[in-house]
Amino acid sequence: IKASKISKLMNRHEESICSVLLEKLSQLPVRIYGRTRMEGREANIALTSHNHTSAELSRLISKKGIATKYGHFYAYRILDRMDLNPDDGVLRISFAHYNTLEETLRLVNGLTQIF
């Protein structure tokens, strides 16, 4: 029972900070894959930029001290069906219970500066 309560607490935290990011991303020149609201999704976001490759975007955001990943994430067929180059793939931003709102806002500011 205690583990279940802790898990729910961590999930609520991840959802709250990911919701902030989803809201802010809607104002940037990116395409979010999957739901644009937290209902029915995990605290991971896959996106592509209208202005940069996923590799470029990951490199630029890493210069601001923020870790992201890019690539196909073993979803070759899905990327192919979406006409995305699997070598570049998507930029993935993942949240966990230890991430903070401050880190999320730093990510948003970094992305805003890049665009």
C-alpha positions in Angstrom: 0.0 0.0 0.0 2.8 2.4 0.9 4.7 1.7 -2.4 1.5 2.3 -4.3 1.0 5.7 -2.6 4.6 6.6 -3.3 4.3 5.6 -7.0 1.1 7.7 -7.4 2.9 10.7 -5.8 5.8 10.4 -8.2 3.5 10.0 -11.1 1.6 13.1 -10.2 4.8 15.1 -9.9 6.0 13.9 -13.3 2.7 14.7 -14.9 2.7 18.2 -13.4 6.1 19.2 -14.7 5.5 17.5 -18.1 2.2 19.4 -18.4 4.1 22.7 -18.1 6.5 21.6 -20.8 3.7 20.5 -23.2 2.0 23.8 -22.7 5.1 25.8 -23.5 6.1 23.6 -26.4 2.8 24.4 -28.1 4.1 28.0 -28.5 7.3 26.8 -30.3 7.9 25.7 -33.9 7.9 22.0 -33.0 5.7 19.0 -33.7 4.9 16.9 -30.7 4.2 13.2 -31.3 1.5 11.7 -29.2 -1.0 13.4 -27.1 -0.5 17.1 -26.4 -2.0 16.8 -23.0 -1.0 14.5 -20.1 -4.2 12.5 -20.0 -3.3 9.1 -21.4 0.4 9.6 -21.8 3.6 9.1 -19.9 6.0 11.8 -18.9 8.1 11.4 -22.1 7.9 13.7 -25.1 9.0 13.0 -28.6 9.2 15.9 -31.0 10.7 17.3 -34.1 11.7 20.9 -34.9 10.6 22.8 -38.0 14.0 24.7 -37.8 16.6 22.1 -36.8 17.3 18.4 -37.1 16.8 16.4 -34.0 20.6 15.9 -33.7 21.2 19.6 -34.0 18.5 20.4 -31.5 19.9 17.9 -29.0 23.4 19.3 -29.5 22.2 22.9 -29.0 20.2 22.1 -25.9 23.2 20.2 -24.4 25.3 23.3 -24.6 22.8 24.7 -22.1 23.5 21.8 -19.7 20.3 20.0 -20.5 20.4 16.3 -21.4 18.1 15.0 -24.1 18.4 12.1 -26.6 17.6 11.9 -30.3 17.2 9.0 -32.7 14.9 6.2 -33.7 14.5 4.5 -30.3 14.0 1.2 -32.2 10.9 2.5 -33.8 12.1 2.3 -37.4 8.8 1.3 -38.9 6.9 4.0 -37.1 9.4 6.7 -38.2 9.3 5.4 -41.7 5.5 5.6 -41.8 5.7 9.2 -40.5 8.3 10.0 -43.3 11.0 10.7 -40.7 14.6 9.8 -41.3 15.4 7.1 -38.7 19.0 8.2 -38.5 17.8 11.6 -37.1 14.5 10.4 -35.6 12.9 12.5 -32.9 14.2 14.4 -29.9 13.1 12.7 -26.7 12.6 14.5 -23.4 12.0 12.2 -20.5 10.9 13.2 -17.0 11.4 11.2 -13.7 10.4 11.8 -10.1 13.6 13.6 -9.4 13.2 16.3 -12.0 12.1 19.7 -10.8 9.9 22.5 -12.1 12.9 24.8 -12.1 14.7 22.3 -14.5 11.6 22.2 -16.7 11.5 26.0 -16.9 15.3 26.0 -17.7 14.6 23.6 -20.5 11.7 25.9 -21.8 14.0 28.9 -21.7 16.8 27.1 -23.5 14.4 25.9 -26.2 13.0 29.4 -26.5 16.5 30.9 -27.0 17.3 28.3 -29.6 14.2 29.1 -31.7 
